[in-house]
Each structure stands twice: as C-alpha cells, then as structure tokens.
Amino acid sequence: MDPAVLEKAAGPLKVPLAMPVPQSRPKPRPALTGEQESKYAWLLSRAKAWTSVPAQAKGKADADTGPLQDGEKEWLTHECLLRYLRATKWDKKDAEKRLLETLAWRRDYRVEALTPEHISPENETGKQILLGYDKEGRPCHYLNPGRQNTEPSPRQETLALLINFKTSKSRGNSAPGLGLAREVLNIMQNHYPERLGKALIINVPWVVWGFFKLITPFIDPLTRDKLKFNEDLKQYVPAEQLWTEFNGSLAFDYDHSIYWPSLLKLCSERRAERHERWVAGGQQLGELEDFLAGSVDIGVGGASPMVEMKGDGTVEPEVKDTADVKGAQATGQEKFAATKHQITA
C-alpha cells in the first residue's frame, strides 16, 4: 500500500504525495506554427553548436566557461528551448542569449552541485513544501514566508505556487523582506521562464499587497493572469490534495525528520528514471520531456527504451529502435495525463 495512505490512516499526512488524483489532467500543449517550428530548429542547432558558456560576470577569473556538460545537455530539453522562446516572444536570438545567461548562472551558483545536506537547514521549519497536485496535474509548491528561518543568501514543466502570508505561531512575524522577494522574482523570471502555472496567494498583508500593486503593471500580462489573490483555492486544487492551511481537506503536519527523507527518496527515484531514459534515448540535446517522464515511448533520436525497475531499485533500460518519432510525439498528448510527474529542479 502507498506509504502516504498508511500515513493518513494513522493521522495527519507527513510525507509528500507521489501522484495526482485520476481526475487531474494537463491541458494539451498548443501546436507550433510553421514559423515557430523554424525558430525552434534554429535555436536547437545553435545550442548543439555551443563550444563554451560565457561567464556570468565579465572579468571573473575563476568562471567556468568550458563546453556543455552532460547534465546541462539533459537540462536543455525540447520544452526547455520552447520555454525560452515563449518567454522572449519568439525572438530566437534573445532566447539564445537568455539560455546562455542561465547556463552561466547555474554554473556560478553551482546548481548541479547542491546536495540535500546543503539545502536541508533551509527547510527545517517547512517554509517550502511540495504537496499534492492541482487540477491540471501540476505539483503544488507551498510557500510559507512566516516560517522564514535563515538569512538571505545566494544559495540556491510548470508548478502551482501557493503562498500563505499568515504569521507563524511559533516564529512570529519572520517573513523575509521585500529585497529578498525581488531577488527571488528576478531569478524566477530570468532563469525559470514559463514555469509558473498558477500563483495562489492568501492572507496577504498590506505591505505585500502594496508591493504587488506597484509591480503588477510591469509583469507580463500572461504571468499577471496567473496570479490569484484570496480566492477559493478549491477552484484550482482538488480538495483532497489541498492542505487544510489553505482551506482544503488534506490534513498535513510538517515534520522535517519524516518529510525530508521521504521527499529525497521520491526525487532521487524520479531523477534516476529520467536520467536512464535520457541515456537510453541517445543522450540527445533537445529530448522530449514526455519521453523522459515515461509518457511517450519514443524519443527524438528514434530510440524506445523499455525502462524496468529492478529488485534493487535501480533502472534497467532495454532499447528498441524505431523511426516513428512524429507519431510518438502526437500520441504523447493523449498519454500525457498518465505521466509520472516530476518534482525535480
């Protein structure tokens, strides 16, 4: 039986939910126009030709400007390139510039080198929680600014962001300042474009409300439409997967010693499956995220890995060759609802 089910039977849930409810279905992705396909093909060819990554800061002596690493190639998926094209309103040269800037930022911040031990202190109070999925199958990422416990520092397909500005009973008003909020907003806009599905915000204090009022005119209209303030969140998240703190029916109690190891196990399993599929598919730059998630059988290189979990928990792929890549991509729209949803960075 699912450990989460057993946990709920014994009291409030203390572990993340592995899957959405069956009724949660992602919306089909819009088809690309001929012009958009041409711009994507141009960006893909440029990315494959990159021989170095420019330094984030000019003149930085220790900047890593070497060629793309395997982890970076795996990150540069078909959908990743499309997200940057959409974020730049299909300006292909601007999309290339921003992709290179993000790669430089990821190297400078050592994103790939972050470990669970490094991040764990940041989440001891449960100020960020991955719990459940919205009605479109997107992971719900809860932010509780009132549980802020560390000083600001540079450490650090879409999701539903749920923010509760309610003051923490145990920590008082420990919400981070607006400077940190602006820095987080800058990182999200520049290095995680098109990742926000919905931002559902409740218990907004007047100073934060004023901040949102000031910046709203400068937010892209598509992003602005995703911001929902003090609404009934059950419109967007099934009640049984919506935390009671946000007026849902899912009783959840954050215990770092229980939640954190469970989340790490779930993430490591998903990442291992994703990586094994990427390797079995030919380590393609521009690979389909549906293929990496296991919801379509054929990758862009025409390989069809039958990924099978062995008894020891590792993944063993069996590769079958086929040329029917186009058909697999089309079928992927129908199969996408059954995707093993990733909760990885």
C-alpha positions as CSV (number, residue, x, y, z in Angstrom):
1,M,0.0,0.0,0.0
2,D,1.1,3.6,-0.7
3,P,3.0,4.9,2.4
4,A,1.0,8.1,2.1
5,V,-2.2,6.2,2.5
6,L,-0.9,4.4,5.6
7,E,0.3,7.7,7.0
8,K,-3.1,9.4,6.5
9,A,-4.8,6.5,8.2
10,A,-2.7,7.0,11.3
11,G,-3.2,10.8,11.5
12,P,-2.2,13.9,9.6
13,L,-0.1,13.2,6.5
14,K,3.7,13.8,7.0
15,V,5.0,12.7,3.6
16,P,4.7,14.1,0.0
17,L,2.0,12.7,-2.3
18,A,3.6,10.7,-5.2
19,M,0.7,11.2,-7.8
20,P,-2.2,13.4,-8.6
21,V,-5.8,12.2,-8.4
22,P,-7.0,10.4,-11.5
23,Q,-9.3,13.4,-12.5
24,S,-6.3,15.8,-12.7
25,R,-5.5,16.2,-16.4
26,P,-2.9,18.5,-18.0
27,K,-4.2,20.7,-20.9
28,P,-2.9,19.7,-24.3
29,R,0.0,21.8,-25.5
30,P,-0.8,24.1,-28.4
31,A,0.7,23.0,-31.8
32,L,3.6,25.1,-33.1
33,T,3.1,27.2,-36.3
34,G,5.5,26.8,-39.2
35,E,7.4,29.9,-38.2
36,Q,7.7,28.8,-34.6
37,E,9.0,25.4,-35.7
38,S,11.6,27.1,-37.8
39,K,12.7,29.3,-34.9
40,Y,12.9,26.2,-32.6
41,A,15.0,24.4,-35.2
42,W,17.4,27.4,-35.4
43,L,17.8,27.5,-31.6
44,L,18.3,23.8,-31.3
45,S,21.0,23.9,-34.0
46,R,22.7,26.8,-32.2
47,A,22.6,25.0,-28.8
48,K,24.2,21.9,-30.3
49,A,27.0,24.1,-31.7
50,W,27.9,25.8,-28.4
51,T,31.5,25.1,-27.6
52,S,31.6,27.2,-24.4
53,V,29.4,29.0,-21.9
54,P,30.2,32.7,-21.3
55,A,31.0,33.8,-17.7
56,Q,28.1,35.3,-15.8
57,A,30.2,38.3,-14.7
58,K,32.7,39.9,-17.1
59,G,36.3,39.6,-15.9
60,K,35.6,36.8,-13.4
61,A,38.9,34.9,-13.2
62,D,37.5,31.6,-11.9
63,A,34.5,31.4,-14.1
64,D,33.7,28.0,-15.7
65,T,33.4,28.7,-19.4
66,G,34.0,25.1,-20.7
67,P,31.8,23.2,-23.1
68,L,28.4,21.8,-22.2
69,Q,28.4,19.0,-19.6
70,D,26.1,16.0,-19.8
71,G,23.8,17.4,-17.1
72,E,23.4,20.6,-19.0
73,K,22.6,18.8,-22.2
74,E,20.0,16.8,-20.3
75,W,18.5,20.0,-18.9
76,L,18.3,21.5,-22.5
77,T,15.2,19.6,-23.4
78,H,12.8,20.3,-26.3
79,E,10.4,22.0,-23.9
80,C,13.2,24.0,-22.2
81,L,14.1,25.6,-25.5
82,L,10.4,26.3,-26.2
83,R,10.0,28.0,-22.8
84,Y,12.8,30.4,-23.5
85,L,11.4,31.1,-27.0
86,R,8.0,31.9,-25.5
87,A,9.5,34.0,-22.7
88,T,11.2,36.2,-25.3
89,K,8.1,36.3,-27.5
90,W,9.8,34.1,-30.1
91,D,12.8,36.3,-30.5
92,K,15.3,33.5,-31.3
93,K,18.5,35.5,-30.8
94,D,17.2,36.8,-27.4
95,A,16.2,33.3,-26.4
96,E,19.7,32.1,-27.2
97,K,21.2,34.9,-25.2
98,R,19.0,34.2,-22.2
99,L,19.7,30.4,-22.3
100,L,23.4,31.1,-22.2
101,E,23.0,33.5,-19.3
102,T,21.0,30.9,-17.4
103,L,23.7,28.3,-18.0
104,A,26.3,30.7,-16.7
105,W,24.1,31.5,-13.7
106,R,23.6,27.7,-13.0
107,R,27.4,27.2,-13.1
108,D,28.1,30.3,-10.9
109,Y,25.5,29.2,-8.3
110,R,26.6,25.6,-8.7
111,V,23.0,24.4,-9.0
112,E,24.1,20.9,-10.1
113,A,26.3,20.6,-7.1
114,L,23.7,21.4,-4.5
115,T,23.2,18.5,-2.0
116,P,20.3,17.6,0.3
117,E,22.6,18.2,3.2
118,H,23.3,21.7,2.0
119,I,19.6,22.6,1.4
120,S,18.1,20.8,4.5
121,P,18.7,23.7,7.0
122,E,16.7,26.0,4.7
123,N,13.6,23.9,5.1
124,E,13.7,22.8,8.8
125,T,10.6,24.9,9.5
126,G,8.6,23.8,6.5
127,K,8.7,27.2,4.8
128,Q,8.6,25.4,1.4
129,I,6.5,22.3,0.9
130,L,5.8,20.1,-2.2
131,L,2.5,18.5,-1.5
132,G,-0.2,17.3,-3.9
133,Y,-1.1,18.4,-7.4
134,D,-3.6,20.9,-8.9
135,K,-6.4,20.0,-11.3
136,E,-4.0,20.2,-14.2
137,G,-1.6,17.7,-12.6
138,R,1.0,20.3,-11.7
139,P,2.9,19.8,-8.4
140,C,1.8,22.2,-5.7
141,H,4.7,24.2,-4.2
142,Y,3.6,25.8,-0.9
143,L,5.5,28.8,0.4
144,N,5.1,29.9,4.0
145,P,7.0,33.2,4.4
146,G,6.0,33.4,8.0
147,R,8.3,30.4,8.7
148,Q,11.4,32.1,7.4
149,N,14.4,30.8,9.4
150,T,17.6,31.7,7.6
151,E,19.3,34.9,6.5
152,P,19.2,35.9,2.8
153,S,22.0,34.3,0.8
154,P,22.7,33.5,-2.9
155,R,22.3,29.7,-2.3
156,Q,20.0,28.4,-4.2
157,E,7.1,21.8,-17.0
158,T,5.3,24.2,-14.6
159,L,4.1,24.2,-11.0
160,A,1.2,25.7,-9.0
161,L,2.6,28.1,-6.4
162,L,0.6,28.5,-3.2
163,I,1.7,31.3,-0.9
164,N,0.3,31.9,2.6
165,F,1.4,35.1,4.3
166,K,-0.1,34.1,7.6
167,T,2.2,34.8,10.6
168,S,3.8,31.7,12.1
169,K,2.6,31.0,15.7
170,S,6.0,29.6,16.7
171,R,8.2,32.2,15.0
172,G,6.1,35.3,15.0
173,N,6.4,37.7,12.0
174,S,9.6,36.2,10.4
175,A,8.6,36.9,6.8
176,P,11.6,37.8,4.6
177,G,12.0,41.4,3.4
178,L,10.9,42.8,0.0
179,G,14.5,42.8,-1.2
180,L,14.7,39.0,-1.0
181,A,11.3,38.8,-2.7
182,R,12.6,40.9,-5.6
183,E,15.6,38.7,-5.9
184,V,13.5,35.6,-6.0
185,L,11.2,37.2,-8.6
186,N,14.3,38.1,-10.7
187,I,15.6,34.5,-10.6
188,M,12.2,33.1,-11.5
189,Q,11.8,35.4,-14.4
190,N,15.3,35.2,-15.8
191,H,16.2,31.5,-15.2
192,Y,12.9,29.6,-14.8
193,P,10.8,31.2,-17.5
194,E,7.3,29.8,-18.2
195,R,7.5,27.5,-15.2
196,L,4.6,29.1,-13.3
197,G,1.2,27.5,-13.9
198,K,-0.7,29.4,-11.2
199,A,0.2,31.5,-8.1
200,L,-2.5,31.3,-5.5
201,I,-1.9,33.8,-2.6
202,I,-3.8,34.1,0.6
203,N,-3.7,36.2,3.9
204,V,-1.8,39.0,2.1
205,P,-0.5,41.7,4.5
206,W,-1.0,45.3,3.3
207,V,2.7,45.9,2.7
208,V,3.0,42.9,0.4
209,W,-0.3,43.8,-1.3
210,G,1.2,47.3,-1.9
211,F,4.3,45.7,-3.4
212,F,2.2,43.6,-5.8
213,K,0.2,46.7,-6.8
214,L,3.4,48.5,-7.6
215,I,4.9,45.8,-9.7
216,T,1.8,44.5,-11.4
217,P,2.0,47.0,-14.3
218,F,5.5,45.7,-15.1
219,I,4.5,42.0,-15.1
220,D,3.9,40.3,-18.4
221,P,0.1,40.0,-19.0
222,L,0.3,36.2,-19.3
223,T,2.0,36.0,-16.0
224,R,-0.3,38.5,-14.4
225,D,-3.3,36.4,-15.3
226,K,-1.8,33.5,-13.3
227,L,-1.8,35.5,-10.0
228,K,-4.9,34.8,-7.9
229,F,-5.4,36.6,-4.5
230,N,-7.6,35.4,-1.7
231,E,-9.7,33.1,-3.9
232,D,-11.3,29.8,-3.1
233,L,-8.3,27.6,-3.9
234,K,-10.5,24.5,-4.4
235,Q,-11.3,26.0,-7.8
236,Y,-7.7,25.0,-8.8
237,V,-6.7,22.2,-6.5
238,P,-8.8,19.1,-5.6
239,A,-9.9,19.4,-2.0
240,E,-8.4,16.0,-1.1
241,Q,-5.0,17.2,-2.2
242,L,-5.3,20.8,-0.9
243,W,-3.7,21.4,2.5
244,T,-6.1,22.4,5.3
245,E,-3.9,25.5,5.9
246,F,-5.2,26.6,2.5
247,N,-8.8,25.6,3.3
248,G,-8.6,22.2,1.7
249,S,-9.3,18.8,3.3
250,L,-5.8,17.3,3.4
251,A,-4.6,17.2,6.9
252,F,-0.8,17.7,6.8
253,D,1.7,18.2,9.6
254,Y,5.3,19.2,8.7
255,D,7.9,17.1,10.5
256,H,11.3,17.6,8.8
257,S,12.7,14.3,10.1
258,I,9.9,12.4,8.3
259,Y,9.0,14.6,5.3
260,W,12.6,15.4,4.1
261,P,13.9,11.8,3.7
262,S,10.6,10.8,2.0
263,L,10.9,13.7,-0.5
264,L,14.5,12.9,-1.2
265,K,13.7,9.3,-1.9
266,L,10.9,10.2,-4.3
267,C,13.0,12.8,-6.1
268,S,16.0,10.5,-6.4
269,E,13.9,7.7,-7.9
270,R,12.3,10.1,-10.4
271,R,15.6,11.7,-11.4
272,A,17.2,8.2,-11.8
273,E,14.4,7.1,-14.1
274,R,14.6,10.3,-16.1
275,H,18.4,10.1,-16.5
276,E,18.3,6.4,-17.5
277,R,15.7,7.2,-20.2
278,W,17.9,10.1,-21.4
279,V,20.9,7.9,-21.7
280,A,19.0,5.1,-23.4
281,G,17.5,7.6,-25.8
282,G,20.9,8.6,-27.0
283,Q,21.8,11.5,-24.7
284,Q,20.0,13.9,-27.0
285,L,20.1,17.7,-26.5
286,G,16.5,18.7,-27.2
287,E,15.0,15.5,-25.9
288,L,11.2,15.4,-25.2
289,E,10.3,15.8,-21.6
290,D,7.3,13.5,-22.1
291,F,9.8,10.8,-23.2
292,L,12.0,11.4,-20.1
293,A,8.9,11.2,-17.9
294,G,7.8,8.0,-19.5
295,S,4.6,9.1,-21.0
296,V,5.7,8.5,-24.6
297,D,7.8,5.6,-25.8
298,I,9.9,7.2,-28.5
299,G,12.5,10.0,-28.1
300,V,13.7,12.5,-30.7
301,G,16.6,10.1,-31.6
302,G,14.1,7.3,-32.5
303,A,15.0,5.1,-29.6
304,S,12.4,3.4,-27.5
305,P,13.8,2.3,-24.1
306,M,11.7,-0.1,-22.1
307,V,12.7,1.2,-18.6
308,E,12.2,-1.5,-16.0
309,M,12.7,-1.2,-12.3
310,K,14.9,-4.0,-10.9
311,G,14.5,-5.5,-7.5
312,D,17.3,-3.4,-6.0
313,G,15.5,-0.2,-7.0
314,T,17.8,0.6,-10.0
315,V,16.6,1.1,-13.5
316,E,17.4,-1.2,-16.4
317,P,16.6,0.1,-19.9
318,E,16.1,-2.1,-23.0
319,V,16.4,-0.1,-26.2
320,K,14.4,-0.7,-29.3
321,D,15.0,1.3,-32.5
322,T,12.2,2.9,-34.5
323,A,11.7,5.8,-36.9
324,D,8.2,6.7,-35.8
325,V,9.2,9.7,-33.7
326,K,6.5,12.0,-35.1
327,G,3.8,9.5,-34.2
328,A,5.1,9.2,-30.7
329,Q,5.1,12.9,-30.2
330,A,1.4,13.1,-31.3
331,T,0.4,10.1,-29.1
332,G,2.2,11.8,-26.2
333,Q,-0.5,14.4,-26.0
334,E,-3.0,11.7,-25.2
335,K,-0.7,9.8,-22.9
336,F,0.5,13.0,-21.0
337,A,-2.2,12.7,-18.4
338,A,-0.6,9.4,-17.2
339,T,2.8,11.0,-16.9
340,K,4.9,10.2,-13.8
341,H,5.0,13.8,-12.7
342,Q,8.5,15.1,-11.9
343,I,9.2,17.1,-8.8
344,T,12.8,17.8,-9.7
345,A,14.5,21.1,-10.4
